[in-house]
Amino acid sequence: MNDTTNNGADLLYGLDAIAEFVGLTVPQAKHQINVSGWPTFKQGRIVCARRSTLANHFSAQEAAAARNG
C-alpha cells in the first residue's frame, strides 16, 4: 500500500490508528465501534476506517444533536 496517495493518507489501519485519530484508548475506540456503529471495515482481521468517513459520521452526529436540542 502506498501511503503517499490520497487513499493511503485517508486510511486508518488498525485499532491503534483509529484510537489515536479520535483521541481515545484502543478499548474505548473498540467499544464505540461495537456500540455506536462507527463506520469501519475489515481488511482480513484488521479493523480499518477512513479519516474522511469518520469525520463525516461525527459531523452528522453533531448536526443531529444540534437539531434535537
C-alpha positions, 0 to 999 in steps of 0.5 A: 500500500502506498501511503503517499496517495490520497487513499493511503493518507485517508486510511486508518489501519488498525485499532491503534490508528483509529484510537489515536485519530479520535483521541481515545484508548484502543478499548474505548475506540473498540467499544464505540465501534461495537456500540455506536456503529462507527463506520469501519471495515475489515481488511482480513482481521484488521479493523480499518476506517477512513479519516474522511468517513469518520469525520463525516459520521461525527459531523452528522452526529453533531448536526443531529444533536444540534437539531434535537436540542 
